[in-house]
Amino acid sequence: MNGIKKLMAGRYGSDQLSVFMLAASILLTLIGRIASLSWIIALSYVPLAIVVYRMFSKDIEKRRLENYKFAIILSPVYSKMHKFKNRLANSKTHKYFKCPDCNAQLRAPKGKSRIIVTCPKCSSKFEKRT
């Protein structure tokens, strides 16, 4: 165990990009095995080699910058997934809808029958059924 600590001292290690590339490599391997296409299996080793290179790299700033750019590209995806997760968790207690004027996302508690909703963004009033 001490040898591994010594080996990894001053190295970059893993991050979000490495995990994503590792998952892509595994997915490519599975697709290649199912479709029995050896070129896809060979292609799956490319992200794996990049992951190993990044983990043992001593150029930490460069790896951080790569991960930062990856995070910027994926932030809209993470944001939409987070919103969907929250919406799914609150689906039993709240109803979601959009403002007809400004298309702002609004929510109201369920079981209140017909209510008049005031949009906090554009102050328009409209009637909705919850």
C-alpha positions in Angstrom: 0.0 0.0 0.0 2.9 2.3 0.8 4.4 1.6 -2.6 1.2 2.8 -4.4 1.2 6.0 -2.3 4.8 6.6 -3.3 4.1 5.9 -6.9 1.1 8.2 -7.1 2.8 11.1 -5.2 2.9 14.1 -7.4 0.6 12.5 -10.0 -2.8 13.8 -11.2 -5.0 10.8 -10.4 -8.6 10.5 -11.6 -11.3 13.1 -12.2 -14.7 13.4 -14.0 -13.1 13.3 -17.5 -11.2 10.1 -16.6 -14.3 8.4 -15.2 -16.3 9.4 -18.4 -13.6 8.1 -20.7 -13.4 4.9 -18.7 -17.1 4.4 -19.0 -16.9 5.1 -22.7 -14.2 2.5 -23.1 -16.3 -0.1 -21.2 -19.3 0.8 -23.4 -17.3 0.5 -26.6 -16.0 -2.9 -25.4 -19.5 -4.2 -24.7 -20.8 -3.0 -28.0 -17.8 -4.6 -29.8 -18.4 -7.9 -28.0 -22.1 -7.9 -28.7 -21.8 -7.0 -32.3 -18.6 -9.1 -32.6 -16.7 -6.3 -34.3 -13.0 -6.5 -33.4 -12.2 -3.0 -34.6 -14.6 -1.5 -32.1 -12.9 -3.5 -29.3 -9.5 -2.3 -30.5 -10.9 1.3 -30.6 -12.1 0.9 -27.0 -8.4 0.7 -25.8 -7.8 4.3 -27.0 -9.8 6.0 -24.2 -8.4 3.5 -21.7 -4.8 4.4 -22.7 -5.6 8.1 -22.4 -7.1 7.5 -18.9 -4.0 5.8 -17.7 -1.8 8.5 -19.2 -3.8 11.2 -17.5 -3.8 9.4 -14.1 0.0 9.1 -14.1 0.7 12.5 -15.6 2.7 15.0 -13.5 1.5 18.0 -15.5 -1.3 18.7 -13.1 -2.3 22.1 -14.5 -2.8 20.8 -18.0 -5.0 17.9 -16.7 -7.0 20.4 -14.5 -7.6 22.6 -17.6 -8.7 19.6 -19.6 -11.2 18.6 -16.9 -12.4 22.2 -16.5 -13.2 22.4 -20.3 -15.0 19.0 -20.0 -17.0 20.2 -17.1 -18.0 23.4 -19.0 -19.2 21.3 -21.9 -21.2 18.9 -19.7 -22.6 21.5 -17.3 -25.9 22.0 -19.3 -26.4 18.2 -19.3 -25.8 18.0 -15.5 -28.1 21.0 -15.0 -31.0 19.4 -17.0 -30.5 16.1 -15.2 -30.6 17.8 -11.8 -33.8 19.7 -12.8 -35.4 16.5 -14.0 -34.5 14.7 -10.8 -36.0 17.5 -8.7 -39.1 17.6 -10.8 -39.5 13.8 -10.5 -39.0 13.9 -6.7 -41.7 16.7 -6.4 -44.1 15.3 -8.9 -46.4 13.9 -6.2 -46.7 17.2 -4.4 -46.3 19.9 -7.1 -47.5 20.6 -10.6 -45.1 22.2 -13.1 -46.1 24.5 -15.9 -44.8 27.4 -18.0 -45.8 31.0 -18.0 -47.7 31.7 -21.3 -46.0 35.1 -21.7 -42.3 34.6 -20.8 -42.1 30.7 -20.7 -40.6 30.7 -17.2 -40.8 27.4 -15.4 -43.3 27.6 -12.5 -44.6 25.1 -9.9 -47.7 25.1 -7.7 -48.9 22.7 -5.0 -51.2 19.9 -6.3 -54.7 19.5 -5.1 -55.7 23.2 -5.0 -58.1 22.9 -7.9 -58.2 26.1 -10.0 -55.7 28.8 -8.9 -54.6 32.1 -10.2 -50.9 32.1 -10.7 -48.7 35.3 -10.8 -45.5 34.8 -12.7 -42.6 36.1 -10.6 -40.6 37.0 -13.7 -43.1 39.0 -15.8 -45.9 39.5 -13.2 -48.6 38.2 -15.6 -51.6 36.5 -14.0 -53.2 33.4 -15.4 -55.4 30.6 -14.2 -54.2 27.1 -13.9 -55.6 23.8 -12.7 -53.5 21.8 -10.2 
